[in-house]
Amino acid sequence: MTRTTLSPKYQIVIPKEVRQALKLKPGSVFNVVEHKGRIELLPVRSAKEMRGFLRGIDTTVPREKDRV
């Protein structure tokens, strides 16, 4: 786990290893969410970047016998 500090201007630096792992670039846009007392930064991705990210997901759904 990496730590960062909130600056007097309310800015936070995202650690280098996190930026590299998520392939973040200067100017990246985030949705900011407060959830159960924590802050979550969700990178906004274009549809082109999202293409294929669910490839290989298991799409089988258990069904009730009377619903088939």
C-alpha positions as CSV (number, residue, x, y, z in Angstrom):
1,M,0.0,0.0,0.0
2,T,1.3,3.4,-1.0
3,R,0.6,6.6,0.9
4,T,0.0,10.1,-0.4
5,T,-0.8,13.4,1.3
6,L,-3.5,16.0,0.7
7,S,-1.8,19.4,0.0
8,P,-2.9,22.7,1.4
9,K,-4.5,23.3,-2.0
10,Y,-6.5,20.0,-1.6
11,Q,-4.5,18.2,-4.3
12,I,-3.3,14.6,-4.2
13,V,-0.5,13.0,-6.2
14,I,-1.3,9.6,-7.6
15,P,1.8,7.4,-7.0
16,K,3.9,6.5,-10.0
17,E,3.3,2.7,-9.7
18,V,-0.5,3.3,-9.7
19,R,-0.3,5.7,-12.7
20,Q,1.7,3.1,-14.6
21,A,-0.5,0.2,-13.7
22,L,-3.7,2.1,-14.8
23,K,-1.9,3.7,-17.8
24,L,-2.9,7.2,-16.6
25,K,-1.7,10.3,-18.5
26,P,-1.7,14.0,-17.7
27,G,-5.2,15.3,-18.3
28,S,-6.9,12.0,-17.4
29,V,-10.5,12.6,-16.2
30,F,-12.0,10.9,-13.1
31,N,-15.4,10.5,-11.5
32,V,-15.1,11.1,-7.8
33,V,-17.3,9.1,-5.5
34,E,-17.6,9.1,-1.7
35,H,-18.6,5.6,-0.6
36,K,-18.8,4.5,3.1
37,G,-16.3,7.0,4.3
38,R,-13.7,6.6,1.6
39,I,-12.9,8.4,-1.7
40,E,-12.9,6.5,-5.0
41,L,-11.5,7.8,-8.2
42,L,-12.9,6.1,-11.3
43,P,-11.1,6.8,-14.5
44,V,-13.4,7.9,-17.3
45,R,-12.7,5.8,-20.4
46,S,-13.8,6.2,-23.9
47,A,-15.9,3.6,-25.6
48,K,-12.9,2.8,-27.8
49,E,-10.7,2.1,-24.8
50,M,-13.4,-0.1,-23.2
51,R,-13.8,-2.3,-26.3
52,G,-13.1,-6.0,-25.4
53,F,-12.6,-5.5,-21.7
54,L,-15.2,-8.2,-20.9
55,R,-13.7,-10.7,-23.4
56,G,-13.7,-14.1,-21.8
57,I,-16.3,-13.4,-19.1
58,D,-18.6,-16.3,-18.1
59,T,-22.0,-15.5,-19.5
60,T,-23.8,-18.6,-18.3
61,V,-26.7,-18.0,-16.0
62,P,-28.3,-20.7,-13.8
63,R,-32.0,-20.9,-14.8
64,E,-34.9,-22.4,-13.0
65,K,-36.2,-25.4,-14.9
66,D,-39.7,-23.9,-15.4
67,R,-38.1,-20.8,-17.0
68,V,-36.2,-22.4,-19.8
